Amino acid sequence: MLKNVNKLIAVLTLAFVMGAVTAPIQADEMTDWKKSVAKKVAKKQKYPRSALAREIEGRAKVRLTVIADGTISSHEILQETGESVLDREIPKLMKRLNPLPALPNGKTELSFVLPLNWRLN
């Protein structure tokens, strides 16, 4: 019901900051992987009801480390939203996202910054 009224804005651009590569990969493979991750984030990210009721919006940044099979091996909140109701949602979202799609061939581990947005339309 509420999820049909208010859609989350998924950021399709993931800022990659580090990754261990054992073999060259095609740029298309990485682009496809990023799109798959963005779709999963958009599907799994929820807007807490209390934040909806109070019309709270926010942005956060989370550094994720992912291993070859897509398992999130660690996450670190780099920037909180400043709104406790949204900040408490971040670890819950990380659990719902795990695992992400498997990394493209040749990647054994990848760390990247995932921007998260909670915005009312």
C-alpha positions as a LaTeX table, in Angstrom:
\begin{tabular}{lrrr}
\hline
Residue & $x$ (\AA) & $y$ (\AA) & $z$ (\AA) \\
\hline
Met1 & 0.00 & 0.00 & 0.00 \\
Leu2 & 2.50 & 2.69 & 1.08 \\
Lys3 & 5.20 & 1.28 & $-1.12$ \\
Asn4 & 3.00 & 1.93 & $-4.15$ \\
Val5 & 2.39 & 5.52 & $-3.06$ \\
Asn6 & 6.00 & 6.39 & $-2.27$ \\
Lys7 & 8.79 & 4.89 & $-4.34$ \\
Leu8 & 12.35 & 4.95 & $-3.23$ \\
Ile9 & 14.90 & 6.60 & $-5.43$ \\
Ala10 & 17.60 & 4.07 & $-6.25$ \\
Val11 & 20.94 & 5.44 & $-7.18$ \\
Leu12 & 22.15 & 3.59 & $-10.27$ \\
Thr13 & 25.69 & 4.84 & $-9.97$ \\
Leu14 & 27.85 & 2.96 & $-7.53$ \\
Ala15 & 31.13 & 4.60 & $-6.63$ \\
Phe16 & 33.78 & 1.92 & $-6.75$ \\
Val17 & 36.82 & 2.67 & $-4.67$ \\
Met18 & 38.83 & $-0.55$ & $-4.57$ \\
Gly19 & 38.78 & $-4.08$ & $-5.91$ \\
Ala20 & 41.07 & $-7.07$ & $-6.26$ \\
Val21 & 41.11 & $-8.40$ & $-9.81$ \\
Thr22 & 42.66 & $-11.70$ & $-10.79$ \\
Ala23 & 41.87 & $-11.41$ & $-14.51$ \\
Pro24 & 40.67 & $-8.63$ & $-16.80$ \\
Ile25 & 36.91 & $-8.24$ & $-17.03$ \\
Gln26 & 34.78 & $-6.59$ & $-19.65$ \\
Ala27 & 33.34 & $-3.18$ & $-18.87$ \\
Asp28 & 29.94 & $-4.48$ & $-19.97$ \\
Glu29 & 30.06 & $-7.18$ & $-17.29$ \\
Met30 & 30.72 & $-4.57$ & $-14.59$ \\
Thr31 & 27.99 & $-2.30$ & $-15.94$ \\
Asp32 & 25.52 & $-5.20$ & $-15.90$ \\
Trp33 & 26.56 & $-6.11$ & $-12.36$ \\
Lys34 & 26.08 & $-2.50$ & $-11.15$ \\
Lys35 & 22.60 & $-2.45$ & $-12.70$ \\
Ser36 & 21.73 & $-5.73$ & $-10.98$ \\
Val37 & 22.89 & $-4.36$ & $-7.64$ \\
Ala38 & 20.92 & $-1.13$ & $-8.13$ \\
Lys39 & 17.77 & $-3.14$ & $-8.94$ \\
Lys40 & 18.20 & $-5.27$ & $-5.83$ \\
Val41 & 18.73 & $-2.20$ & $-3.64$ \\
Ala42 & 15.60 & $-0.57$ & $-5.09$ \\
Lys43 & 13.62 & $-3.76$ & $-4.42$ \\
Lys44 & 14.90 & $-4.35$ & $-0.87$ \\
Gln45 & 15.15 & $-0.80$ & 0.47 \\
Lys46 & 12.18 & 0.03 & 2.66 \\
Tyr47 & 10.86 & 3.30 & 3.97 \\
Pro48 & 10.11 & 2.95 & 7.71 \\
Arg49 & 6.47 & 3.76 & 8.43 \\
Ser50 & 7.34 & 6.21 & 11.17 \\
Ala51 & 9.60 & 8.10 & 8.75 \\
Leu52 & 6.80 & 8.19 & 6.19 \\
Ala53 & 4.33 & 9.45 & 8.76 \\
Arg54 & 6.70 & 12.23 & 9.82 \\
Glu55 & 7.84 & 12.90 & 6.21 \\
Ile56 & 11.49 & 12.29 & 7.08 \\
Glu57 & 13.97 & 12.07 & 4.23 \\
Gly58 & 17.68 & 11.30 & 4.29 \\
Arg59 & 20.84 & 10.20 & 2.52 \\
Ala60 & 23.54 & 7.84 & 3.70 \\
Lys61 & 26.70 & 6.23 & 2.36 \\
Val62 & 27.76 & 2.68 & 3.15 \\
Arg63 & 31.02 & 1.00 & 2.17 \\
Leu64 & 30.39 & $-2.63$ & 1.22 \\
Thr65 & 32.95 & $-5.36$ & 0.67 \\
Val66 & 31.67 & $-8.20$ & $-1.49$ \\
Ile67 & 33.37 & $-11.51$ & $-2.27$ \\
Ala68 & 33.17 & $-13.46$ & $-5.55$ \\
Asp69 & 29.87 & $-15.24$ & $-4.83$ \\
Gly70 & 28.13 & $-11.95$ & $-3.96$ \\
Thr71 & 28.27 & $-12.37$ & $-0.19$ \\
Ile72 & 28.61 & $-9.07$ & 1.65 \\
Ser73 & 31.61 & $-9.78$ & 3.87 \\
Ser74 & 31.47 & $-6.41$ & 5.63 \\
His75 & 29.76 & $-3.06$ & 5.64 \\
Glu76 & 30.65 & 0.25 & 7.22 \\
Ile77 & 28.39 & 3.28 & 7.48 \\
Leu78 & 30.49 & 6.17 & 6.19 \\
Gln79 & 27.76 & 8.80 & 6.41 \\
Glu80 & 24.59 & 8.52 & 8.46 \\
Thr81 & 21.37 & 10.24 & 7.48 \\
Gly82 & 21.19 & 12.07 & 10.78 \\
Glu83 & 17.71 & 10.67 & 11.33 \\
Ser84 & 17.73 & 7.78 & 13.81 \\
Val85 & 14.71 & 6.06 & 12.25 \\
Leu86 & 16.50 & 5.89 & 8.88 \\
Asp87 & 19.92 & 5.10 & 10.36 \\
Arg88 & 18.45 & 2.08 & 12.17 \\
Glu89 & 17.17 & 0.83 & 8.81 \\
Ile90 & 20.66 & 0.62 & 7.26 \\
Pro91 & 21.86 & $-2.60$ & 9.00 \\
Lys92 & 18.48 & $-4.21$ & 8.30 \\
Leu93 & 18.86 & $-3.32$ & 4.62 \\
Met94 & 22.35 & $-4.86$ & 4.54 \\
Lys95 & 20.88 & $-8.16$ & 5.80 \\
Arg96 & 18.12 & $-8.07$ & 3.17 \\
Leu97 & 20.65 & $-7.35$ & 0.41 \\
Asn98 & 22.94 & $-10.24$ & 1.34 \\
Pro99 & 23.91 & $-11.84$ & $-0.95$ \\
Leu100 & 24.28 & $-9.47$ & $-3.87$ \\
Pro101 & 24.67 & $-10.85$ & $-7.38$ \\
Ala102 & 27.93 & $-12.75$ & $-7.87$ \\
Leu103 & 30.83 & $-10.57$ & $-8.98$ \\
Pro104 & 31.77 & $-10.56$ & $-12.66$ \\
Asn105 & 34.30 & $-13.19$ & $-13.73$ \\
Gly106 & 37.80 & $-12.32$ & $-12.63$ \\
Lys107 & 36.78 & $-10.44$ & $-9.49$ \\
Thr108 & 37.54 & $-12.08$ & $-6.17$ \\
Glu109 & 36.63 & $-9.16$ & $-3.92$ \\
Leu110 & 35.25 & $-5.69$ & $-4.42$ \\
Ser111 & 34.74 & $-2.74$ & $-2.09$ \\
Phe112 & 32.49 & 0.12 & $-3.11$ \\
Val113 & 30.46 & 2.94 & $-1.65$ \\
Leu114 & 26.72 & 2.51 & $-1.90$ \\
Pro115 & 24.75 & 5.76 & $-1.67$ \\
Leu116 & 21.30 & 5.33 & $-0.12$ \\
Asn117 & 18.42 & 7.77 & $-0.46$ \\
Trp118 & 15.11 & 7.92 & 1.31 \\
Arg119 & 13.09 & 10.53 & $-0.52$ \\
Leu120 & 9.37 & 11.09 & $-0.73$ \\
Asn121 & 7.93 & 11.68 & $-4.17$ \\
\hline
\end{tabular}
